[in-house]
């Protein structure tokens, strides 16, 4: 479904991706994990065509997203659903209109068909009764589910999730986990999920990539990564506070720092 080849991306003096390579399998739930600040959200933006890399290719169904024209990219996005980290609902639209938005932009469907489809999507996430509410009237978990209904409004071939579990209470977390898994099976889509929530991600992913320092440092099934020989992978997968990834930001010796301040 997606092939990322030799991807390089630099922001200022910070190298985000350094010849990154990975492949997203069709029909599977693939997760990209890594510590905060490793470029997981940036990767989604590059795949979606929001950002252009300094070099490399991103192939979506064999076509390079990085060289698409504006019109070609617009058409390609019709087959991509995106759940943003902040939900990103339109605040001046009610729930119904938020979910209907991609249908109005990308199709010429009659209003009665749009109404039926919107109600079906809202029913799938358990919020058909909230169709007339504004985003400001929703809880965080409800807003995330409305955003999910909008993401699958056009039954896309690919759904991308940006940190879908962040800030969710246990009940909302369970609902979203179930929806991600069930929607992938029901719609036959390919799912790309970026997250640093290990337990939740591992419970639904078919295949995982761990990225750090701009590269893939480990990949495999959940069982393979749990038993991975790399100390960095082990530290990340098991949440160890000490290991190759240090807890402290680089600094001078602590005692020297204290004494120099005192002087």
VOSEMAR-581839 format. One record per residue (C-alpha): residue number from 1; residue in one letter; x, z, y. Coordinates in steps of 0.02 Angstrom, whole numbers, plus 32768, in hexadecimal, padded with zeros to 4 digits. Each point is the difference from the previous one (the first is absolute). Layout:
<sites>
SITE   k r    x    z    y
SITE NUM A    X    Z    Y
...
</sites>
This chain:
<sites>
SITE   k r    x    z    y
SITE   1 X 8000 8000 8000
SITE   2 X 808A 8031 807A
SITE   3 X 80BB 7FDF 7FF8
SITE   4 X 8072 8050 8080
SITE   5 X 80A8 7FA9 7FFB
SITE   6 X 80A0 803A 8056
SITE   7 X 7F9D 804F 808F
SITE   8 X 8062 803F 8096
SITE   9 X 7FB0 8057 8094
SITE  10 X 8057 805D 808D
SITE  11 X 7FB4 8064 8090
SITE  12 X 807F 8023 8087
SITE  13 X 8095 804A 7FA5
SITE  14 X 7F9A 803C 7F6B
SITE  15 X 8002 7F97 7F63
SITE  16 X 7F52 800B 7FB1
SITE  17 X 8019 7F84 7F71
SITE  18 X 80A8 7FC8 7FBE
SITE  19 X 7FE5 7F6C 7F8A
SITE  20 X 7F64 804F 7FB2
SITE  21 X 7FB9 7FAE 7F64
SITE  22 X 7F5F 8029 7FA3
SITE  23 X 7F6E 7FAB 7FAA
SITE  24 X 7F49 8037 8000
SITE  25 X 7FA5 7FD3 7F60
SITE  26 X 7F55 7FAF 8006
SITE  27 X 7F6F 806F 7FCB
SITE  28 X 8066 80A1 7FFC
SITE  29 X 800A 809B 806D
SITE  30 X 80B1 7FFD 8044
SITE  31 X 8043 808F 8069
SITE  32 X 8093 8003 8078
SITE  33 X 803F 80B0 801C
SITE  34 X 808E 8051 805C
SITE  35 X 8028 8088 807E
SITE  36 X 7FB2 7FF9 80AD
SITE  37 X 8053 7F82 8072
SITE  38 X 803A 7F88 7F78
SITE  39 X 7F96 7F6E 803D
SITE  40 X 7F69 8006 7F8C
SITE  41 X 7F82 7FD9 808B
SITE  42 X 8077 7F7F 8049
SITE  43 X 8000 7FA7 7F57
SITE  44 X 7F42 7FF0 8006
SITE  45 X 800A 7FBA 80B0
SITE  46 X 807F 7F7F 7FCB
SITE  47 X 7F96 7FCD 7F6A
SITE  48 X 7F66 7FF3 8070
SITE  49 X 805E 7F96 807F
SITE  50 X 7FFA 8080 808E
SITE  51 X 80BE 8009 8003
SITE  52 X 8081 7F79 7FDF
SITE  53 X 80A0 8031 7FA5
SITE  54 X 80AE 7FD3 803A
SITE  55 X 801D 7FA2 7F5E
SITE  56 X 7FBA 7FED 7F51
SITE  57 X 7F58 7FC5 7FBD
SITE  58 X 7F58 804F 7FD8
SITE  59 X 7F9E 7F91 7F8A
SITE  60 X 7F45 801B 7FF2
SITE  61 X 7FBB 7F97 7F72
SITE  62 X 809C 7F95 8010
SITE  63 X 7FF3 7FE4 80BD
SITE  64 X 807A 804D 807A
SITE  65 X 7FA0 8072 8078
SITE  66 X 8093 8000 8079
SITE  67 X 7FF0 7F45 8023
SITE  68 X 7F43 7FF3 800A
SITE  69 X 7FAF 7FC3 80A1
SITE  70 X 7F82 806E 8059
SITE  71 X 7F6E 7FA1 7FB2
SITE  72 X 804D 8005 7F52
SITE  73 X 801D 80BB 800F
SITE  74 X 7F4D 801C 803A
SITE  75 X 7FBE 7FA4 7F66
SITE  76 X 8077 805E 7F8C
SITE  77 X 7FC4 80A7 8043
SITE  78 X 7F50 7FD9 7FC7
SITE  79 X 803C 8028 7F50
SITE  80 X 805A 80A0 8033
SITE  81 X 7FAA 80A8 8017
SITE  82 X 805C 8087 8061
SITE  83 X 7FE1 80BB 8004
SITE  84 X 805F 8040 8096
SITE  85 X 8052 80AB 8002
SITE  86 X 7F91 8037 8091
SITE  87 X 7F65 7FA6 7FBC
SITE  88 X 7FFE 7F9C 80A5
SITE  89 X 7F43 7FF5 800E
SITE  90 X 7FB9 7FAF 809C
SITE  91 X 7FC4 8096 8064
SITE  92 X 7F78 7FA1 805F
SITE  93 X 7FB0 7FBE 7F60
SITE  94 X 7F99 8060 7F83
SITE  95 X 802C 800A 7F48
SITE  96 X 7F96 7F68 7FD3
SITE  97 X 8051 7F90 8084
SITE  98 X 80AF 8039 7FD0
SITE  99 X 7FE5 7FC6 7F4D
SITE 100 X 7FA7 7F61 8037
SITE 101 X 808E 7FD0 8077
SITE 102 X 806D 7F9D 7F85
SITE 103 X 7F67 7FA5 7FBF
SITE 104 X 7FD0 7FC8 80AF
SITE 105 X 80B3 7FCA 8028
SITE 106 X 802A 7FA3 7F60
SITE 107 X 7F59 7FBD 7FC1
SITE 108 X 7F61 7FA9 803A
SITE 109 X 7F8E 806A 7F93
SITE 110 X 7F4E 801D 803E
SITE 111 X 7FD5 80AC 8043
SITE 112 X 7F92 8031 7F6D
SITE 113 X 808F 7FDB 7F87
SITE 114 X 807B 8062 806B
SITE 115 X 7F87 8093 8002
SITE 116 X 7FF1 8001 7F43
SITE 117 X 80BC 7FF4 7FE7
SITE 118 X 8026 808A 807D
SITE 119 X 7F83 8075 7FAD
SITE 120 X 804E 7FD8 7F57
SITE 121 X 80AF 802A 803F
SITE 122 X 7FC6 80A0 8053
SITE 123 X 7FA2 8032 7F64
SITE 124 X 809F 7FE8 7F9A
SITE 125 X 805A 8081 806C
SITE 126 X 7F69 8074 8007
SITE 127 X 7FD8 7FE8 80B9
SITE 128 X 7F69 7F8D 8006
SITE 129 X 7FA0 808B 8058
SITE 130 X 8084 8009 8089
SITE 131 X 7FEC 7F4A 8037
SITE 132 X 7FC1 802D 80AF
SITE 133 X 8083 8084 8028
SITE 134 X 8090 7FE2 8079
SITE 135 X 80B5 8023 7FC8
SITE 136 X 8003 809C 806F
SITE 137 X 7F75 804A 7F94
SITE 138 X 8062 7FED 7F5E
SITE 139 X 8076 8078 7FAB
SITE 140 X 80AF 7FC3 7FD9
SITE 141 X 7FD5 7FE0 7F4B
SITE 142 X 7F61 7FA2 802E
SITE 143 X 805E 7F93 807D
SITE 144 X 8080 7FD4 7F7A
SITE 145 X 7F74 7FCC 7F8A
SITE 146 X 7FAD 7F93 8086
SITE 147 X 80A9 7FAF 801E
SITE 148 X 800D 7FE1 7F45
SITE 149 X 7F54 7FAE 7FFE
SITE 150 X 8039 7F8F 808F
SITE 151 X 80A3 7FD8 7FA3
SITE 152 X 7F9F 7FBF 7F69
SITE 153 X 7F74 7FAE 8063
SITE 154 X 8037 7F4F 7FD1
SITE 155 X 8034 8029 7F4C
SITE 156 X 80B6 7FD8 802A
SITE 157 X 8085 7FCB 7F82
SITE 158 X 8077 8083 8045
SITE 159 X 7FDC 80AE 8045
SITE 160 X 808A 805E 805B
SITE 161 X 7FF4 80BC 801B
SITE 162 X 806B 8059 8082
SITE 163 X 8010 80B9 7FD2
SITE 164 X 7F4B 800E 7FC4
SITE 165 X 8011 80B7 7FCA
SITE 166 X 804C 8049 809E
SITE 167 X 7F9B 808C 8050
SITE 168 X 7F76 8000 7F7D
SITE 169 X 7FAF 809C 7FB8
SITE 170 X 7FFF 800D 7F41
SITE 171 X 7F4F 7FBB 7FEE
SITE 172 X 8021 7F6A 8073
SITE 173 X 80A5 7FE4 7FA7
SITE 174 X 7FA8 7FF8 7F58
SITE 175 X 7F7C 7F89 8043
SITE 176 X 8082 7F89 804A
SITE 177 X 8069 8003 7F61
SITE 178 X 7F68 7FD2 7F99
SITE 179 X 7FCC 7F77 8079
SITE 180 X 80AC 7FB0 8006
SITE 181 X 8008 7FFB 7F42
SITE 182 X 7F4D 7FC8 7FE3
SITE 183 X 8000 7F7B 808A
SITE 184 X 809F 7FB5 7FBA
SITE 185 X 7FAE 7FF0 7F55
SITE 186 X 7F54 7FC9 803E
SITE 187 X 803F 7F7D 807B
SITE 188 X 8094 7FC6 7F98
SITE 189 X 806F 800E 8099
SITE 190 X 80B9 8021 8014
SITE 191 X 8023 80A7 8053
SITE 192 X 8099 802E 8067
SITE 193 X 8006 80B7 8030
SITE 194 X 8086 8056 8068
SITE 195 X 800B 80BC 7FFB
SITE 196 X 8071 8097 7FF2
SITE 197 X 7F7C 8066 7FA5
SITE 198 X 804F 7FFF 7F54
SITE 199 X 7F7B 8052 7F92
SITE 200 X 7F6E 7F9B 8042
SITE 201 X 805D 7F5A 7FFF
SITE 202 X 8048 8014 7F52
SITE 203 X 7F53 802A 7FBB
SITE 204 X 7FBA 7F51 8025
SITE 205 X 8095 7F8A 8012
SITE 206 X 8030 7F84 7F78
SITE 207 X 80AD 7FE0 8049
SITE 208 X 8068 8053 8088
SITE 209 X 8090 7FD8 8074
SITE 210 X 8065 8085 8058
SITE 211 X 8058 7FC5 809E
SITE 212 X 8088 8056 8066
SITE 213 X 808C 7FC4 8071
SITE 214 X 7FAA 7F58 800F
SITE 215 X 8006 7FD7 7F47
SITE 216 X 7FA1 801E 7F5E
SITE 217 X 805C 8091 7FAD
SITE 218 X 7F8D 800A 7F69
SITE 219 X 7F6A 7FAC 7FB0
SITE 220 X 7F97 800C 7F65
SITE 221 X 7F64 804C 7FB6
SITE 222 X 7FD5 80B4 802D
SITE 223 X 804A 803E 7F5B
SITE 224 X 80A0 7F9D 801A
SITE 225 X 801B 8047 80AF
SITE 226 X 7FDF 80B2 7FC8
SITE 227 X 8090 7FEE 7F85
SITE 228 X 806F 7F96 8073
SITE 229 X 80B9 802E 7FF4
SITE 230 X 801E 7FF3 80BD
SITE 231 X 800D 80AA 8056
SITE 232 X 7FAF 7FB7 809C
SITE 233 X 7F6A 7FC2 7F9F
SITE 234 X 7FF3 80A5 7FA3
SITE 235 X 8005 8064 80A2
SITE 236 X 7F78 7F95 804E
SITE 237 X 7F8E 7FFA 7F68
SITE 238 X 800C 80BC 7FE1
SITE 239 X 8005 803A 80B5
SITE 240 X 80A4 805F 7FEF
SITE 241 X 8033 804B 80A9
SITE 242 X 80B9 7FE8 7FDE
SITE 243 X 805B 7F68 7FBD
SITE 244 X 8049 7F5A 8039
SITE 245 X 7F82 7FF9 808F
SITE 246 X 802F 8096 806C
SITE 247 X 7F83 8076 804F
SITE 248 X 8065 8014 80A1
SITE 249 X 8019 7F79 8080
SITE 250 X 80BD 7FE1 8018
SITE 251 X 804B 8083 8075
SITE 252 X 809D 8063 8022
SITE 253 X 8028 8099 7F99
SITE 254 X 7F7A 8083 8023
SITE 255 X 8077 808F 802C
SITE 256 X 8067 7F8D 8071
SITE 257 X 7F5F 7FC9 8055
SITE 258 X 7FCC 80B5 8020
SITE 259 X 80AA 8035 8041
SITE 260 X 8010 7F6A 8073
SITE 261 X 7F54 8026 804B
SITE 262 X 8032 80B5 801A
SITE 263 X 809E 7FCE 805E
</sites>
